[in-house]
Amino acid sequence: MENKKKSTIKDIAAVLGLTPSAVSKALNDHPRISDKTKKAVKEAAIQLDYQPNYLSSALRKGKSNLVGVIIPRVNSHFFSSVVENIEKVLNLNGYNIIMTQSNELYAKECQEIDTLLKIQVDGIIASMANETTDLEYYQKIKSKGTELVLFDRGEEELNVDYVGIDDYKSSHLVVDHLVSQGCKRIAHIAGFNHIRIYKERIRGYKDALEKWNLALKYNWIIESNLRIEDGRRIMQQLLDAPEWPDAVYVAGDIAALGALQVLLENNIKVPEEIALIGFSDEPFTSLTQPSISTINQHSDQIGKLAAEAFLERINNPKKKTVNRIILQPELIIRQSSSKLLK
């Protein structure tokens, strides 16, 4: 099938007997163009299926009204909720978003940053991939003068606006609750320590154990990608050891689901024998049996605040101070950790 040639401003001009400049002004609602001409131009544009070249427009105006949003994965309610709320706020202010996902891969994240910079987005709002340790491409965004806002996963050394929760405090909430339920041997299925949020969760876990005079077993801190298969593998690893934990704190709900599957497959009573707590309040956590206790990260607020941080930068380009917005986490207690409430 032959590809249909794209219509251009010159095609509209030829049909109407106008100059390309006049057509361009009519499409952009220029005050010196009559309403009659504007109407004719817009009708011709529809008939010819004309699609404006936003990249050319961005080059001319120095503004694209596009914002790139980079997330690690789309199969997460947390990230999809953040994106939904970013889009709501930006749409109300005349911006559209281009969303990409890194799939937790550093190389793919770098490609996405290059692509977004080439199409001259006005800003990038991002959460880093698990693999990312080199911040060169994020520094590249800054060096190009493109606004950058980070959420959830972000590194302080980049010195840009950031929105997230208090990950250190989250771990204290988890351990405090487990101790209140009589747990004394608490393992942690963690994210990778090179990522600041997971480093903070590990630090909070360690300090909370020390606060309650509980033993810290380094072989019970196991880092991973926090996929469902990671939760399954690590939970089985813990069960294969001579000593079992009586509680497992997982730094992500998807991995917590994998851990729960293994516990149930091994006929282990949850929470009576081993309690379980996840992180993110994914919708499925309230539907499993038993339901999974978890940390609410306030994804809706994070998305809204990240978008507002970008808009503030655009509206106040001379602003020097960096905003670090840290929300307070909420522990949602469900059946998987409620030993004393059964």
N, C-alpha and C positions, 0 to 999 in steps of 0.2 A: 504493500500500500504506500502510495507516494505521500511524503510529509507535506502538509500544507504550509506555505510560506507565511511567516508571521507578518502581520500588518504593522506599518510604521506611521509616524506622524506625517511623513511625506505622502503616503498613500491617501490619508484623510485629506490632506491639502490638495492633492490632485483631483479628488472627487468633487471637492467643493470650490475649487478655483481660488484657494487661499494660499498664503505663504505658510511654510512650516512654522515660522515664528508665531504667526497669528493663531494657528491651531494649538500650539503649545500654551500660549497665553489663555486661550479659551478653556483648555482642559484644566488649567490651574486657577480658573475663575478670576482672571485679571480684570480690574475695574474698568480698564479702557476698552474692553471688548464688549460689544452690545449683547444683550440677553438673547436676541434673535440668533446671532452668530454662535453663541455658546450652546444654544439648544441644537442648532444644526450640526455643530461639531460633535456633540455628545451622542446624537442619534447616529451619525456616520461611524463613530467609534464603536458603537454597539453592533451595527450592521457588518462592519469589517472585523469584528472580534478583536479589536485592538487591546493589547495588554501593555501598560506602561513599563518601561525599563527602570526599575527602582534603583539599580546600581548606578545608572547614568544620572538619575535624579540626585542620588546621594553625592555623586562626584561634583555636580553643579552647586548644590546647596550646602555641602559640608555637613549634612544631617540626613539620616535614613529613616528615623523613627522606628528602627528595628533594634531589639535587644536579644542577644543570644543567651540562652539558659542551658547550662551544661549540668547534667545529673549523672550519677554513677550507673543507675539502672531504672527502668520504667516499671518493673514488676514489684514495686514497693509502694504501698499506700502513702507512706511518709513523703517520698519524693514526688509522687503524682499530686498529692495535696498541696505541697509547697508550690509546684508549678502552676496549679490551678489558681492559687491565690496571688501569685506574682502576676499572672495574666490578667486577672480581674482588675487589679490596681492599675497596671500599665495601660490596658485598653481604655479605661476611663480617662487616661491622660494622653491619649492619642498615639500610643505605641503598640506595635505588634511584637510577638516573640517568635524566635526560631529556637526550637528545643532540640538538643542532641543528647545522646547518652554515650558514655565512655565504655560501658560494660566492664568497669573497674580496670581498664587497660590504659597504661600510661601513653603508649604510642597512639592509640585512637584518640585520647584526650588532646594530644598535641595536634593531630590532624584537624580536629574540630575547632581548636583555637585558631589555627591558620585559616581555615575556611571562613569563620566568622569575621576575622580581621579583613580578609580579602573582600567580603561583601560590605564592609564598612558599617558594621553595627555600631550603634551609639554607645553601647555598653555590654558587658558580660556579667551575668550573675551565675555563680558556679559553686558546686560542691565537688571536691576532689575525688579522683579514683583511688582505690586501695593501693594500686601499684605506684602511685606518684610519690617520689622522694626528691626529685629534681624540680625546682621551682622556676627553671629558666623560661618556660613558655608563659607562665603567669607574670613573670617580670617583663616579658615581651609585650603583653597586653598593656601594662603600665607605660612602657617606653614609647608605645604608639600613641599615647594620650587618650586611650579608650578607657572609659570608666569601668572599674572592677569592684564587684561586691561578692563576698563569699558567704556561704551559709553552711551550717552543720560542720562539714569538714573544711577547715581553713587554717592556715599557718600564720602566726602573729608576725613573723619576720617580713611578710609581704607588706605590712603596714597599710592595709586597706580596710574599708568598712566590713564588719562581720556581724552575722546574726546567728545565734545558737542558744543552747541551754547550758546550765551549769552541770557538766558531766561529772565533775568530782563529787558534787553534792548528791548526784543521782546514785552513785555507788554507796554512799553513806545511808541514803534512804533504804536501799535494797538490803544491805547488811543489817541495819538496825531492825528492820521488820523481821528478817529471818531469825535473828537472835531472840526477838520477842516471841517467836514461835518455838523456841527451844533448840534451834539449830546451832551446832558448834563446829562442824566440819564443812566449810563452804568452799566449793570449787568455782572457778571463773573461766567460762569459755569466752575468750576475749577477741577483739579485733587486733589488727597489727599495731604494735607499739610505736612505729614510726609516724603514725597518724595521730595528731594531737588529741582528738576527742577520745580515742581509745586509750591513749597514754594516760589521760586524765581519769578515765574510768578505772584503769588498773591502779593508778595512784590512790584514788579514793577507796577502792576495795582493800588495798593493803593497809591504809591508815585506819579504816573502819575496823578491820580485824584487830589491829594493835589497840585501838580504843577499847575493845571488848576483851582484850587479853586472850585472843584466840590464835592458835598456831597458824603460821603462814607456810604453806607447802608450795614451793615454786613449781613442782611438777603438776600442781592443780591450777596453774595459770597457763592456759593453752591458747595461743594465738591462731587466728584463721581468717578466711574470707567471709565467715559467717553466713555461708550458704546452707541450705537444708542438709546437703550431704556432709558438710563440715560438722553440723550439730550431731548428726547420726554417728559419724566416725569417732568424734571426741567423746560422746556419751558412752559408746561401747568401750572405748579405751579406758575410761574411768571405771566402768563396771568390771573390766578384766583385771584391774589392779587388786592387790590383796586387801586394801582398805578402801571402803566406799565413802564418798562424801554423804552428808545427810541433807545437803542442799546444793543446787547448781544455779549460779547467776550467769545468764547468757547476755552478751552485749548486743544482741539483735534477735528480734522475734522469729525470723525465718529459721535461724539456727536453733532457736528454742523449740520450734515445732519439730525439727528433726530429732532433737534430744528427747522430747516427749514421746515420739514414735518408738524409739528404742526402749525407753523405760516401760512402756505398755507392752511391747513385744516380749519383754523379759519378765512380764507379770510382776513388775515392781509397783507397789502402791504409791501413788502421787496424791498428796504430799506426805503421807504417813511415814514412808520409808525414805524417800528423797523428795524434797521440795524443789520447785523450779520457778525461776523468774526470768522473763525476757526483757526486751527493750524496744520501744517505738509505738506500742499500742496499735499494731496492725489489726484490721477488722476481724480476722479469723481468730484472734486470741480470745475473744468473748464467745466463740462458737465451738471451740474444742471441748472435749470431755476428758479430764477436767479442763475448765477454762484457765487460761494462762495469765498469771500476774505479770505486770509490765510497767514500764515507765512511759508516761505521756510526754512527748517532745513538743507539743503545741505546733504542729506543722502548719496550721492555718495562719497563726500569728507570725511564724518565721517567714512564710511566703509574703505576707502583707508588708512586714517590716523591711524585708530585703528589697522589695520593689520601691518602697518609700525612701530607702537609703539611696538607691540609684537616682530617683527623681530629685532628691535634695542636692546630690552632686551636680546634676545637669542644671538645676536652677541656681546653684551657688558655686560656680566653677572656681572661685577664688578661696573657697573654704579649705583650711589647712588641717583642722583637727580630724582625727579618725574616730568613727563611732564603733564601739564594740558593744552590741546589745545582747545581754545575757539574760535569758528567761529562766524562771524557776521551774525545775522539773516536778512532775506529780507522779507519785507511786499509786498505781491502780491495783488494789489487792483483790485477787480472785481465788478460785479453788486450789490452784496448783501450789500455793504457798501457805494456805490457811490451816495449819495443823491444829490449832487450838480453837478454831471456829466451827469445826465439823460436828 
